[in-house]
Amino acid sequence: MTAKELLEQAPIERYEAEVLLAHILGVQRSWLFSHGDEGLASDDEQAFMAHARARASGEPLAYLMGYRNFWSLRLIVDQHVLIPRRESEHLVEWALECLDTGEQKVLDLGTGSGAIALACKSERSDLSITGVDQSEQALACARRNSEALGLEVCWKQGSWFEPVEAGGWDLVVSNPPYIAANDVHLGQGDLPAEPSGALVGGKTGLEMIEHIVTEAPPYLRASGWLLLEHGFDQGEPVRALLSDRGFSHVATRKDYSGQPRISGGQWLN
Ligand SMILES: C[S@@+](CC[C@H](N)C(=O)[O-])C[C@H]1O[C@@H](n2cnc3c(N)ncnc32)[C@H](O)[C@@H]1O
């Protein structure tokens, strides 16, 4: 069968079928247009149809392909980690702005695939970064990424601040689980296939964020920053949590589609 014929039979959306077939053949997507009439090996045909059927039944493209591009990095992902989102690149941008020159200590809480920690390290090799996750399987993925990319990060398993020492952190960043347990979005898109421990933040969705905001101050150095990703409708409550805890310069930033998605504050006390 030719690439053109195979794409026509795929039970999934055309663009995704092209991306998947190019991935299986190990070619650029554009190759499919210039070589669309060439016959394919039957192993490739079978592998493609198996992947396309899995995609049609809800398996995320990133898990099928085994990677997702984030910032300037190609990150390995598997079913134990959240698929890194573009919104989190804003967290990386803001994090880099908060940091002084010279060696700085950065803590990434709920690091998952290591996306935020590794993107920061890729921009500033002088940073000393620690990534924490409760999930040992997520940390295994983060470790694979740091090895593949040659970016050194210290990975620690445990709950939020529990595995690190208090004091001295210049910046704490986190994209914690923040979706309410009964939110209908949990049944949509890639979310049903992603680990619920990476998504659900409790009954209201704010529980993990509240915990991190409450616990953060003794871990931050004076003038250190705490930056948090959150849901599009959580900007106001997250700012209130930060202000009530005593953070200064509390602010929210918007994502590419204009939604308020990241809030942070500076610990000046
Ligand atoms: C929304 S995902 C973010 C993953 C990654 N930082 C990113 O932006 O792609 C949240 C992560 O928090 C981790 N997590 C959940 N509860 C935790 C806890 N109590 N302590 C540490 N990490 C936790 C999950 O395992 C998951 O990897």
The ligand as an SDF file (V2000), in Angstrom:
LIG
                    3D

 27 29  0  0  0  0  0  0  0  0999 V2000
    0.2220   19.1010   36.4450 C   0  0  0  0  0  0  0  0  0  0  0  0
    1.5080   17.9240   36.6120 S   0  0  0  0  0  0  0  0  0  0  0  0
    2.9030   18.9620   36.1540 C   0  0  0  0  0  0  0  0  0  0  0  0
    4.0520   18.2080   35.5440 C   0  0  0  0  0  0  0  0  0  0  0  0
    5.1520   19.1100   34.9910 C   0  0  0  0  0  0  0  0  0  0  0  0
    5.6440   20.0410   35.9810 N   0  0  0  0  0  0  0  0  0  0  0  0
    4.6470   19.8900   33.7900 C   0  0  0  0  0  0  0  0  0  0  0  0
    4.4020   21.0980   33.9100 O   0  0  0  0  0  0  0  0  0  0  0  0
    4.5040   19.2940   32.7140 O   0  0  0  0  0  0  0  0  0  0  0  0
    1.6160   17.8310   38.3780 C   0  0  0  0  0  0  0  0  0  0  0  0
    2.7000   16.9280   38.9320 C   0  0  0  0  0  0  0  0  0  0  0  0
    2.6160   16.9920   40.3720 O   0  0  0  0  0  0  0  0  0  0  0  0
    2.9000   15.7130   40.9010 C   0  0  0  0  0  0  0  0  0  0  0  0
    2.3300   15.6390   42.2560 N   0  0  0  0  0  0  0  0  0  0  0  0
    1.0520   15.4070   42.6410 C   0  0  0  0  0  0  0  0  0  0  0  0
    0.9460   15.4320   43.9710 N   0  0  0  0  0  0  0  0  0  0  0  0
    2.1880   15.6760   44.4570 C   0  0  0  0  0  0  0  0  0  0  0  0
    2.7240   15.8210   45.7610 C   0  0  0  0  0  0  0  0  0  0  0  0
    1.9770   15.7000   46.8590 N   0  0  0  0  0  0  0  0  0  0  0  0
    4.0460   16.0820   45.8860 N   0  0  0  0  0  0  0  0  0  0  0  0
    4.8380   16.1960   44.7820 C   0  0  0  0  0  0  0  0  0  0  0  0
    4.3810   16.0700   43.5210 N   0  0  0  0  0  0  0  0  0  0  0  0
    3.0810   15.8110   43.3640 C   0  0  0  0  0  0  0  0  0  0  0  0
    2.2710   14.7470   39.9180 C   0  0  0  0  0  0  0  0  0  0  0  0
    2.8480   13.4630   40.0270 O   0  0  0  0  0  0  0  0  0  0  0  0
    2.5770   15.4560   38.5840 C   0  0  0  0  0  0  0  0  0  0  0  0
    3.7960   15.0000   38.0440 O   0  0  0  0  0  0  0  0  0  0  0  0
  1  2  1  0
  2  3  1  0
  2 10  1  0
  3  4  1  0
  4  5  1  0
  5  6  1  0
  5  7  1  0
  7  8  2  0
  7  9  1  0
 10 11  1  0
 11 12  1  0
 11 26  1  0
 12 13  1  0
 13 14  1  0
 13 24  1  0
 14 15  1  0
 14 23  1  0
 15 16  2  0
 16 17  1  0
 17 18  1  0
 17 23  2  0
 18 19  1  0
 18 20  2  0
 20 21  1  0
 21 22  2  0
 22 23  1  0
 24 25  1  0
 24 26  1  0
 26 27  1  0
M  CHG  2   2   1   9  -1
M  END
$$$$
